[in-house]
Amino acid sequence: MDEIVLGTLAAIGSLLFFGSYAVPIKMPAALSLDPFVFQTYKSTTCFLTSWLVLLYTPFKFTWWGILGALIWVTNGVLAIVAVRWAGIGVSQSLWSGLSCKIE
């Protein structure tokens, strides 16, 4: 498959899935969960579905992945708290804007 087609499909998938992942945080069943428990569910789902990438990319271990996972989990717990306190719109706009500014 052409790289442009793959890139376009990845961008559409990112738009659908990454842009809406915070929605379940506001569901009544999730509000009763501790942020660390909810993050465990998110991390487990991400870990299990990430193995699909190995269907078209060879596996390569790096310690940077471990560091990235630590940062991602910390960010995820704080994102859950932020969405509960400030709402999805404000929280996601703020962390997306800060991510663009920092990178």
C-alpha positions as CSV (number, residue, x, y, z in Angstrom):
1,M,0.0,0.0,0.0
2,D,1.3,3.5,-0.8
3,E,2.7,5.5,2.0
4,I,0.4,8.4,1.3
5,V,-2.6,6.1,1.6
6,L,-1.3,4.6,4.9
7,G,-0.6,8.1,6.3
8,T,-4.0,9.3,5.4
9,L,-5.7,6.3,7.0
10,A,-3.6,6.7,10.1
11,A,-4.6,10.4,10.3
12,I,-8.3,9.5,10.0
13,G,-7.9,6.8,12.7
14,S,-6.2,9.2,15.0
15,L,-8.9,11.8,14.5
16,L,-11.6,9.3,15.4
17,F,-9.9,7.4,18.2
18,F,-7.5,9.8,19.9
19,G,-9.9,12.7,19.7
20,S,-12.7,10.8,21.5
21,Y,-10.8,8.7,24.0
22,A,-11.7,11.0,26.9
23,V,-15.5,10.7,26.4
24,P,-15.9,7.5,28.6
25,I,-14.2,9.4,31.5
26,K,-17.4,11.4,32.0
27,M,-19.7,8.3,31.9
28,P,-21.5,7.7,35.3
29,A,-19.9,4.2,35.7
30,A,-16.4,5.7,35.2
31,L,-16.9,8.5,37.6
32,S,-17.0,6.1,40.5
33,L,-13.6,4.6,39.5
34,D,-10.3,5.7,40.9
35,P,-8.2,7.4,38.2
36,F,-5.5,4.8,38.6
37,V,-8.0,2.0,38.0
38,F,-9.4,3.7,34.9
39,Q,-5.8,4.3,33.7
40,T,-5.1,0.6,34.1
41,Y,-8.0,-0.2,31.8
42,K,-6.8,2.3,29.2
43,S,-3.2,1.0,29.5
44,T,-4.2,-2.6,29.2
45,T,-6.4,-1.9,26.1
46,C,-3.5,0.1,24.5
47,F,-1.0,-2.7,25.3
48,L,-3.2,-5.4,23.8
49,T,-4.2,-3.5,20.6
50,S,-0.6,-2.3,20.1
51,W,0.4,-5.8,19.1
52,L,-1.5,-5.3,15.9
53,V,1.3,-3.0,14.7
54,L,3.5,-6.1,14.6
55,L,1.5,-7.4,11.7
56,Y,3.3,-4.9,9.4
57,T,6.3,-3.6,11.4
58,P,9.2,-5.7,12.9
59,F,9.6,-5.7,16.7
60,K,12.4,-3.6,18.1
61,F,12.9,-3.1,21.9
62,T,14.2,0.2,23.2
63,W,14.4,1.6,26.7
64,W,12.9,4.9,25.4
65,G,9.6,3.0,25.1
66,I,9.7,2.2,28.8
67,L,10.3,5.9,29.6
68,G,7.5,6.9,27.2
69,A,5.1,4.5,28.9
70,L,5.9,6.0,32.3
71,I,5.2,9.5,31.0
72,W,2.1,8.3,29.2
73,V,0.6,6.7,32.3
74,T,1.3,9.7,34.4
75,N,-0.2,11.9,31.8
76,G,-3.2,9.6,31.5
77,V,-4.0,9.7,35.3
78,L,-3.7,13.5,35.3
79,A,-5.9,13.7,32.2
80,I,-8.6,11.7,33.9
81,V,-8.6,14.1,36.9
82,A,-8.5,17.1,34.5
83,V,-11.6,15.9,32.5
84,R,-13.5,15.3,35.7
85,W,-12.7,18.7,37.1
86,A,-12.6,21.0,34.0
87,G,-14.5,19.0,31.4
88,I,-13.4,17.4,28.1
89,G,-13.4,20.6,26.0
90,V,-11.2,22.7,28.3
91,S,-8.9,19.8,29.3
92,Q,-8.3,18.5,25.8
93,S,-7.8,21.9,24.3
94,L,-5.3,22.8,27.0
95,W,-3.2,19.7,26.8
96,S,-3.2,19.6,23.0
97,G,-2.1,23.2,22.9
98,L,0.6,22.6,25.4
99,S,1.8,19.6,23.5
100,C,2.2,21.6,20.3
101,K,4.0,24.4,22.2
102,I,6.4,22.0,24.0
103,E,7.2,19.9,20.9
